[in-house]
Structures are given as C-alpha cells and as structure tokens.
Amino acid sequence: MSEPKKQERDYTKEVNELLPEVEALVKARAIQEALDRIYVLEKQTRNAADIPSTRTLANRAIGICYEAKQYGLLNTTFQTLTKKHGQIKGVIQSMVEDSMPWLDHMEGETKLEFVKMLREVTEGRIFLETPRARLTLILARHEETLGTKEALEKASELLSDLQVETYSSMERREKTDFILEQMRLLAAIGDWSRVKVGSRKINQAFLKEEKNEDLKLRFYDLMIRYSLELDEYLEICKHYYAIRDTPSIKADEQKSRLALENIAYFIVLAPHDNEQSDMINRLNIDPALTKLQLQSQLIKSFVTPELMRWPNLVDYYGETLRKTAAFAPVSSPENNDGKGDKRWKELHKRVIEHNIRIIAKYYTRIHLKRLTQLLDLTPQETEDVLCRLVVDKTVYARIDRPAGIVNFKAPKTPEDVMNDFSGDMAKLLGLVEKTWMSMNAALAAKA
C-alpha cells in the first residue's frame, strides 16, 4: 500500500458509464465478466489516485459477489482488491467497514470463513484495528460455543492478544466491553492473575456513570469471582458495596437485600485490621441492616466487646448460615464454588480471634487452662491461634509454659516511659498552677 498522492484525474464519468453495463452483466449471470470489467477501470482509478471512484468500484465488486451468494468468489475478490499494488488505504477501509454488516446475514462455515478472511485483511493495519477487534470477538465467541477446553483457551487467547485500551478509534464504552469479555474468558480458564491485570485497565469512575450500569455490574461480578478464588474477603465486601450503590440494585429490594447480606457475611470473615474494623462498625450503624435481624445480630456480636461462645453461635446462626451460598456445604445445592466448608471454618477462626482480642483487653494475665475453656479449644489449638495472632501483631502475648500463664501486658518501651513521665509532669504542673491561683484568689479576698 503506497503513500497518499495527489489525484491525477477524475474518473467519475467513466465509472457512471460502466456501472449500468456491469449491472446488465450481473442480471445475465455473467459475474466473472462483470468483475473483469470493473478490474480494468479500477486499475486506472487506483493509479490516478481517484479515491471516490476506486472506492465505488471496489465496493461494487464485492457487493456483486455477496448479492449473488457466491461467498468463495467474494473472499477471493476481496483479497485480490486489497492486495493490488498501490491500493489506497481509504478504499480498503471502506471495503471492510461496508462489508461488516453482511456478517449478520451469514451463518455457519460461510460466516466463519468470511471472518477469517477479513481478519487476514485487517492484520497489521492500524487504521483497521477497531474492525479487527470486532471480528476477533466474533471468532472468539464461535470458539467458545464449541464447548471444549482447548476451544475455550483459544477463544481467550484470541481476545487477550488485543490491546484495545490503546485503540484511539474505539469508543470508551466498547473498549470497556472488550476488556470485560477478556476478563470473563480468562476467568473461565482459571487464569486469575491476568484477570487482575485486566481489571486495572477498567476506569471505575467511568463505570459510575448511569449509562454504564450494565458494565459496572459485569465488572464487579467478575471481581467478586476473582476475590472469592483468592479468599480476599474484605475486597468482596467492597465489591458488594459498589453493587449495592448501583441505582437498579437500590430500586430492587430483593437484590439490595442480597448484596447487604453478603456484605455482612464477608465482613465478619475478613481478618481483623483497621480497615475491617472501620467497615464493620459503619455497617453496624447502617439503618438498612436493622431490617435483617439475623445479620444485624451477627454484626453486633463482632462489634460488642464481649466473648462469643462458638457452640452458642452455631445453635443460633448455624442452620441459616449453612443454607447461604457463602457457607453452604459442598453437598448442598446452594453451594456454587466448593468453599462453603472452608469459609465456615474461617468464621470459627474469626470468632476465636475476636475472643482473644477481648480477653487481651480485659486481662493482663490468665491461666492457659482458663483461656482454653473460654475459647472452647484444646490447649494445642489455643497455643496455635495465639501464636498466629502474636505473629500478625494483632495482640501482644507471652506464654509462661512452666507456670501455665499467658501474659497479655506488653512491656513499656523507653518512648512509652518518657511519654508517661511527660504526661504525669504535665498533670502535676497543672495542679500546682491551679492551687497557686486558688491561693492568690483567697488572699485577695481577705485583703
């Protein structure tokens, strides 16, 4: 394909004279003769850089083949015209864009061959990157319908090769849709690391626009699947918060309730840290939570500085929680990812961790035997959990094994000692100043 050059001659008159003759040949079913007539004039218009005339002739040539339903000839003619020496960029672009709607009227192998041919034509041509992306999506969906693992991997690979985020000719909404399709297929083959990479290409501010609500819900559904796979419970809460903040979800009481229920389940499953503590306390005062009695009580149990007994929690919440998608056993029909039993054990761990934090808050020292009773664990399990929390720096604890005593009081650092001394001195000086002022006031009153 040559560089654009100045038009040397206008062949509009010759084209207008040729087209009726071509149509007559087409009606007489002399398709090849009609194409040959077009080729002769097309060469002249192309060499003269007459873009409008060349475009008209090229589009009519492929149009004749399509209308005659000679799809093999259509593919050959298309490739022949695009490979002509010095073929004009605008002509190729017009041919591809004008032929794309024909795909809606093709089926089966005919459609597949036409798509593959168009992809060959568009390969390496930056000005056709958007049509190529659309063609690749059609081909990927065809591969997906084959239903085999190899076909699914091929479909994912086809779409993943497209760097649509760099396409200047593609609208932002279409880009987002392509990236979501890439993520969906990557999730289908279990390539979760690349799903995460794809999620970074999505502009979440763009998803907040009302017209993009469908894209937003698709994105967060994929992110929930990703976070579930990696057991990122706090991230799952954030995703459900984003879903619940969507207008259509707000308007649907059942969907809004389901999102809030999942927020409650996964916030208690999330490991304790400052962010988790902040989120669970904000959730506790959410007016909508009061309408969910069981979930409200569960959240309140975790924010109240009191011990929770696991057997009592199982009796009160177990039957309901084990019927939810989050905690359903593997054998249950409600289970959808096979991790319900794992999350049920995680909930038990969070209850134990909560109890240890409460005990550390109220006790400076406690016998290991008594601690074991309060946690409803064996001595070894108690030590294991306690050691893990110490390593995570959730609590401070030291175990005196010969004495069987756990010490929760952390020794003061030199900085802490100095801060305490400074605070005590400030209080002392404040009292001295207050006493001095009172004495002066009393002396002034006597005088």
SETI-152542 format. One record per residue (C-alpha): x, y, z. Coordinates in nm, 3 decimals. Example, Ala and Ser with C-alpha at 12.3 -4.5 7.8 and 13.67 -1.06 7.14 Angstrom:
BEGIN
PT       xx       yy       zz
PT    1.230   -0.450    0.780
PT    1.367   -0.106    0.714
// end
This chain:
BEGIN
PT       xx       yy       zz
PT    0.000    0.000    0.000
PT    0.158    0.325   -0.115
PT    0.169    0.666    0.044
PT   -0.121    0.902   -0.042
PT   -0.060    1.103   -0.355
PT   -0.239    1.383   -0.533
PT   -0.530    1.285   -0.756
PT   -0.424    1.299   -1.121
PT   -0.760    1.252   -1.288
PT   -1.132    1.225   -1.209
PT   -1.291    0.905   -1.344
PT   -1.643    0.974   -1.217
PT   -1.788    0.991   -1.569
PT   -1.628    0.661   -1.673
PT   -1.749    0.491   -1.354
PT   -2.106    0.615   -1.406
PT   -2.097    0.480   -1.763
PT   -1.954    0.142   -1.658
PT   -2.189    0.059   -1.370
PT   -2.506    0.014   -1.585
PT   -2.312   -0.220   -1.813
PT   -2.190   -0.416   -1.511
PT   -2.545   -0.444   -1.374
PT   -2.662   -0.581   -1.707
PT   -2.391   -0.846   -1.698
PT   -2.488   -0.936   -1.342
PT   -2.851   -0.984   -1.445
PT   -2.729   -1.209   -1.723
PT   -2.536   -1.406   -1.457
PT   -2.203   -1.318   -1.617
PT   -2.049   -1.246   -1.277
PT   -1.688   -1.302   -1.370
PT   -1.715   -1.089   -1.683
PT   -1.867   -0.807   -1.477
PT   -1.580   -0.830   -1.229
PT   -1.323   -0.825   -1.509
PT   -1.475   -0.504   -1.646
PT   -1.454   -0.348   -1.301
PT   -1.092   -0.458   -1.256
PT   -0.984   -0.282   -1.576
PT   -1.127    0.056   -1.474
PT   -1.031    0.008   -1.107
PT   -0.665   -0.017   -1.207
PT   -0.687    0.316   -1.386
PT   -0.865    0.493   -1.100
PT   -0.620    0.349   -0.848
PT   -0.314    0.459   -1.045
PT   -0.467    0.806   -1.083
PT   -0.533    0.821   -0.703
PT   -0.905    0.881   -0.765
PT   -1.021    0.762   -0.421
PT   -1.400    0.808   -0.461
PT   -1.407    0.623   -0.794
PT   -1.182    0.342   -0.670
PT   -1.394    0.304   -0.358
PT   -1.713    0.285   -0.565
PT   -1.574    0.019   -0.797
PT   -1.419   -0.193   -0.521
PT   -1.734   -0.189   -0.309
PT   -1.948   -0.275   -0.610
PT   -1.721   -0.567   -0.700
PT   -1.755   -0.733   -0.360
PT   -2.123   -0.634   -0.348
PT   -2.190   -0.827   -0.669
PT   -2.035   -1.142   -0.518
PT   -2.233   -1.105   -0.195
PT   -2.564   -1.045   -0.370
PT   -2.504   -1.349   -0.590
PT   -2.428   -1.550   -0.273
PT   -2.101   -1.669   -0.425
PT   -1.911   -1.649   -0.095
PT   -1.598   -1.823   -0.216
PT   -1.569   -1.572   -0.500
PT   -1.644   -1.294   -0.250
PT   -1.344   -1.387   -0.035
PT   -1.117   -1.418   -0.339
PT   -1.231   -1.085   -0.485
PT   -1.190   -0.911   -0.150
PT   -0.834   -1.032   -0.107
PT   -0.747   -0.958   -0.469
PT   -0.859   -0.597   -0.445
PT   -0.687   -0.530   -0.113
PT   -0.358   -0.676   -0.236
PT   -0.347   -0.469   -0.554
PT   -0.026   -0.272   -0.598
PT   -0.063    0.078   -0.453
PT   -0.411    0.011   -0.321
PT   -0.544    0.316   -0.139
PT   -0.590    0.298    0.238
PT   -0.931    0.463    0.228
PT   -1.056    0.207   -0.024
PT   -0.955   -0.090    0.194
PT   -1.111    0.075    0.498
PT   -1.436    0.137    0.312
PT   -1.449   -0.223    0.186
PT   -1.405   -0.366    0.534
PT   -1.648   -0.132    0.706
PT   -1.916   -0.170    0.438
PT   -1.894   -0.550    0.443
PT   -1.911   -0.590    0.822
PT   -2.297   -0.574    0.833
PT   -2.309   -0.874    0.599
PT   -2.197   -1.095    0.885
PT   -2.541   -1.060    1.043
PT   -2.688   -1.241    0.742
PT   -2.429   -1.518    0.720
PT   -2.427   -1.846    0.910
PT   -2.210   -2.145    0.980
PT   -1.891   -2.212    0.790
PT   -1.963   -1.935    0.539
PT   -1.960   -1.674    0.812
PT   -1.652   -1.825    0.975
PT   -1.452   -1.821    0.652
PT   -1.553   -1.461    0.582
PT   -1.447   -1.355    0.933
PT   -1.110   -1.526    0.896
PT   -1.057   -1.360    0.558
PT   -1.139   -1.016    0.698
PT   -0.900   -1.073    0.988
PT   -0.623   -1.151    0.740
PT   -0.702   -0.830    0.552
PT   -0.702   -0.617    0.869
PT   -0.389   -0.772    1.020
PT   -0.113   -0.517    1.071
PT   -0.325   -0.226    0.951
PT   -0.362    0.019    1.239
PT   -0.640    0.212    1.066
PT   -0.848   -0.110    1.078
PT   -0.774   -0.202    1.443
PT   -1.133   -0.147    1.556
PT   -1.295   -0.367    1.285
PT   -1.029   -0.631    1.353
PT   -1.116   -0.627    1.723
PT   -1.485   -0.677    1.642
PT   -1.405   -0.962    1.405
PT   -1.184   -1.126    1.668
PT   -1.469   -1.107    1.918
PT   -1.698   -1.288    1.672
PT   -1.434   -1.556    1.617
PT   -1.372   -1.594    1.992
PT   -1.744   -1.642    2.059
PT   -1.757   -1.906    1.788
PT   -1.468   -2.092    1.951
PT   -1.641   -2.068    2.289
PT   -1.956   -2.232    2.152
PT   -1.753   -2.543    2.062
PT   -1.756   -2.627    2.433
PT   -1.411   -2.787    2.465
PT   -1.135   -2.676    2.696
PT   -0.897   -2.624    2.405
PT   -1.152   -2.409    2.220
PT   -1.214   -2.201    2.532
PT   -0.841   -2.143    2.576
PT   -0.812   -2.045    2.209
PT   -1.103   -1.801    2.245
PT   -0.936   -1.643    2.547
PT   -0.603   -1.622    2.368
PT   -0.763   -1.456    2.063
PT   -0.920   -1.180    2.271
PT   -0.626   -1.137    2.507
PT   -0.400   -1.055    2.212
PT   -0.599   -0.735    2.156
PT   -0.468   -0.430    2.342
PT   -0.794   -0.240    2.294
PT   -0.711    0.008    2.572
PT   -0.462    0.166    2.329
PT   -0.710    0.199    2.040
PT   -0.781    0.566    1.972
PT   -1.053    0.487    1.717
PT   -1.267    0.283    1.958
PT   -1.518    0.441    2.195
PT   -1.457    0.405    2.567
PT   -1.771    0.200    2.627
PT   -1.678   -0.051    2.357
PT   -1.324   -0.071    2.497
PT   -1.463   -0.149    2.841
PT   -1.692   -0.414    2.696
PT   -1.395   -0.582    2.522
PT   -1.185   -0.579    2.838
PT   -1.472   -0.734    3.035
PT   -1.501   -1.007    2.773
PT   -1.126   -1.069    2.801
PT   -1.160   -1.096    3.180
PT   -1.462   -1.327    3.154
PT   -1.282   -1.573    2.927
PT   -0.967   -1.559    3.140
PT   -1.180   -1.638    3.445
PT   -1.341   -1.927    3.256
PT   -0.999   -2.089    3.201
PT   -0.883   -2.004    3.555
PT   -0.613   -1.752    3.462
PT   -0.683   -1.530    3.764
PT   -0.355   -1.337    3.757
PT   -0.440   -1.197    3.413
PT   -0.795   -1.125    3.529
PT   -0.642   -0.894    3.789
PT   -0.425   -0.730    3.524
PT   -0.733   -0.674    3.310
PT   -0.922   -0.515    3.600
PT   -0.656   -0.244    3.624
PT   -0.744   -0.134    3.270
PT   -1.102   -0.051    3.375
PT   -1.175    0.308    3.471
PT   -1.405    0.270    3.773
PT   -1.508    0.636    3.757
PT   -1.642    0.567    3.406
PT   -1.845    0.274    3.543
PT   -2.022    0.505    3.789
PT   -2.197    0.686    3.504
PT   -2.563    0.585    3.489
PT   -2.549    0.480    3.123
PT   -2.273    0.228    3.205
PT   -2.458    0.049    3.483
PT   -2.464   -0.283    3.295
PT   -2.085   -0.271    3.252
PT   -2.042   -0.189    3.620
PT   -2.243   -0.491    3.732
PT   -2.049   -0.720    3.495
PT   -1.718   -0.583    3.622
PT   -1.796   -0.628    3.991
PT   -1.943   -0.973    3.932
PT   -1.608   -1.074    3.780
PT   -1.414   -0.909    4.063
PT   -1.622   -1.096    4.322
PT   -1.540   -1.424    4.145
PT   -1.172   -1.326    4.145
PT   -1.171   -1.232    4.514
PT   -1.361   -1.549    4.607
PT   -1.096   -1.754    4.430
PT   -0.821   -1.584    4.635
PT   -1.026   -1.565    4.960
PT   -0.995   -1.184    4.970
PT   -1.299   -1.132    5.193
PT   -1.254   -0.761    5.257
PT   -1.228   -0.696    4.882
PT   -1.551   -0.893    4.830
PT   -1.723   -0.657    5.077
PT   -1.605   -0.356    4.878
PT   -1.734   -0.508    4.555
PT   -2.075   -0.578    4.709
PT   -2.085   -0.222    4.842
PT   -2.027   -0.096    4.485
PT   -2.304   -0.323    4.353
PT   -2.542   -0.210    4.626
PT   -2.470    0.152    4.533
PT   -2.600    0.094    4.178
PT   -2.938    0.262    4.104
PT   -3.105   -0.052    3.961
PT   -2.995   -0.256    4.265
PT   -3.120    0.013    4.503
PT   -3.455    0.007    4.326
PT   -3.483   -0.373    4.361
PT   -3.541   -0.455    4.728
PT   -3.453   -0.822    4.691
PT   -3.121   -0.758    4.512
PT   -3.029   -0.481    4.756
PT   -3.105   -0.713    5.048
PT   -2.893   -0.992    4.898
PT   -2.598   -0.755    4.849
PT   -2.626   -0.635    5.211
PT   -2.644   -0.992    5.340
PT   -2.324   -1.080    5.154
PT   -2.153   -0.769    5.290
PT   -2.240   -0.884    5.641
PT   -2.113   -1.239    5.580
PT   -1.782   -1.143    5.425
PT   -1.700   -0.854    5.659
PT   -1.702   -1.097    5.954
PT   -1.488   -1.339    5.752
PT   -1.227   -1.071    5.677
PT   -0.919   -1.074    5.904
PT   -0.923   -0.803    6.168
PT   -0.733   -0.483    6.089
PT   -0.804   -0.111    6.098
PT   -0.990   -0.109    5.767
PT   -1.201   -0.410    5.855
PT   -1.280   -0.262    6.196
PT   -1.388    0.065    6.038
PT   -1.610   -0.108    5.781
PT   -1.781   -0.339    6.028
PT   -1.855   -0.051    6.267
PT   -2.000    0.159    5.984
PT   -2.208   -0.138    5.874
PT   -2.335   -0.183    6.229
PT   -2.498    0.164    6.223
PT   -2.639    0.125    5.871
PT   -3.020    0.169    5.903
PT   -3.081   -0.090    5.631
PT   -2.909   -0.358    5.839
PT   -3.173   -0.336    6.112
PT   -3.421   -0.490    5.868
PT   -3.206   -0.805    5.857
PT   -3.243   -0.939    6.209
PT   -3.005   -1.234    6.190
PT   -2.729   -1.048    6.002
PT   -2.770   -0.747    6.231
PT   -2.723   -0.964    6.539
PT   -2.419   -1.132    6.382
PT   -2.251   -0.797    6.315
PT   -2.342   -0.670    6.661
PT   -2.176   -0.975    6.816
PT   -1.848   -0.887    6.648
PT   -1.851   -0.517    6.740
PT   -1.958   -0.570    7.101
PT   -1.659   -0.618    7.339
PT   -1.795   -0.941    7.482
PT   -1.698   -1.304    7.444
PT   -1.880   -1.523    7.190
PT   -1.920   -1.894    7.252
PT   -1.884   -2.089    6.928
PT   -2.136   -2.362    7.029
PT   -2.397   -2.094    7.103
PT   -2.325   -1.920    6.773
PT   -2.369   -2.248    6.584
PT   -2.701   -2.310    6.756
PT   -2.831   -1.961    6.681
PT   -2.691   -1.886    6.335
PT   -2.572   -2.221    6.201
PT   -2.887   -2.351    6.033
PT   -2.950   -2.024    5.844
PT   -2.589   -1.953    5.752
PT   -2.524   -2.303    5.620
PT   -2.806   -2.252    5.367
PT   -2.644   -1.943    5.216
PT   -2.414   -1.953    4.912
PT   -2.127   -1.824    5.127
PT   -2.134   -2.105    5.386
PT   -2.323   -2.390    5.217
PT   -2.157   -2.734    5.246
PT   -2.014   -2.892    4.932
PT   -2.302   -3.142    4.921
PT   -2.562   -2.864    4.942
PT   -2.742   -2.741    4.625
PT   -2.677   -2.381    4.738
PT   -2.300   -2.435    4.713
PT   -2.152   -2.279    4.399
PT   -1.773   -2.280    4.442
PT   -1.697   -2.567    4.680
PT   -1.559   -2.338    4.952
PT   -1.854   -2.321    5.190
PT   -1.696   -2.559    5.442
PT   -1.369   -2.367    5.428
PT   -1.547   -2.037    5.496
PT   -1.740   -2.196    5.784
PT   -1.405   -2.290    5.943
PT   -1.282   -1.935    5.873
PT   -1.583   -1.800    6.063
PT   -1.487   -2.018    6.361
PT   -1.134   -1.874    6.345
PT   -1.270   -1.517    6.341
PT   -1.481   -1.592    6.649
PT   -1.175   -1.728    6.831
PT   -0.965   -1.427    6.725
PT   -1.239   -1.191    6.845
PT   -1.250   -1.366    7.181
PT   -0.871   -1.349    7.223
PT   -0.875   -0.974    7.149
PT   -1.148   -0.925    7.410
PT   -0.960   -1.134    7.668
PT   -0.640   -0.938    7.597
PT   -0.836   -0.619    7.654
PT   -0.967   -0.717    7.999
PT   -0.689   -0.943    8.129
PT   -0.321   -0.873    8.185
PT   -0.257   -1.237    8.281
PT   -0.466   -1.551    8.256
PT   -0.407   -1.921    8.315
PT   -0.374   -2.116    7.992
PT   -0.627   -2.370    8.117
PT   -0.884   -2.097    8.178
PT   -0.812   -1.942    7.837
PT   -0.869   -2.281    7.676
PT   -1.208   -2.309    7.848
PT   -1.315   -1.962    7.737
PT   -1.220   -2.034    7.375
PT   -1.373   -2.385    7.364
PT   -1.047   -2.523    7.223
PT   -0.783   -2.778    7.314
PT   -0.459   -2.646    7.473
PT   -0.267   -2.706    7.147
PT   -0.529   -2.527    6.935
PT   -0.527   -2.237    7.180
PT   -0.149   -2.202    7.155
PT   -0.160   -2.225    6.775
PT   -0.419   -1.948    6.742
PT   -0.248   -1.732    7.000
PT    0.090   -1.767    6.831
PT   -0.059   -1.675    6.493
PT   -0.219   -1.358    6.633
PT    0.108   -1.262    6.801
PT    0.298   -1.310    6.475
PT    0.035   -1.099    6.293
PT    0.077   -0.836    6.569
PT   -0.295   -0.843    6.640
PT   -0.229   -0.892    7.013
PT    0.074   -0.899    7.242
PT    0.114   -1.220    7.442
PT    0.384   -1.428    7.609
PT    0.328   -1.782    7.737
PT    0.497   -1.900    8.056
PT    0.465   -2.272    7.992
PT    0.606   -2.399    8.325
PT    0.359   -2.179    8.512
PT    0.083   -2.223    8.252
PT    0.019   -1.850    8.237
PT   -0.040   -1.621    7.938
PT    0.075   -1.260    7.985
PT   -0.104   -1.000    7.769
PT    0.067   -0.693    7.912
PT    0.331   -0.560    7.677
PT    0.648   -0.416    7.841
PT    0.683   -0.042    7.801
PT    0.938    0.091    7.559
PT    1.166    0.381    7.659
PT    0.944    0.607    7.448
PT    0.634    0.490    7.637
PT    0.806    0.553    7.974
PT    0.908    0.903    7.868
PT    0.560    0.977    7.736
PT    0.404    0.862    8.065
PT    0.654    1.070    8.263
PT    0.583    1.372    8.044
PT    0.209    1.326    8.089
PT    0.240    1.290    8.466
PT    0.457    1.602    8.488
PT    0.207    1.798    8.284
PT   -0.072    1.692    8.522
PT    0.142    1.781    8.827
PT    0.228    2.125    8.693
PT   -0.138    2.181    8.611
PT   -0.238    2.100    8.969
PT    0.037    2.329    9.106
PT   -0.081    2.615    8.885
PT   -0.444    2.561    8.983
PT   -0.351    2.554    9.355
PT   -0.143    2.869    9.322
PT   -0.427    3.054    9.151
PT   -0.674    2.941    9.422
PT   -0.440    3.064    9.698
PT   -0.396    3.402    9.527
PT   -0.771    3.433    9.494
PT   -0.822    3.353    9.864
PT   -0.555    3.606    9.973
PT   -0.708    3.874    9.752
PT   -1.049    3.812    9.905
PT   -0.912    3.857   10.264
PT   -0.734    4.177   10.168
// end
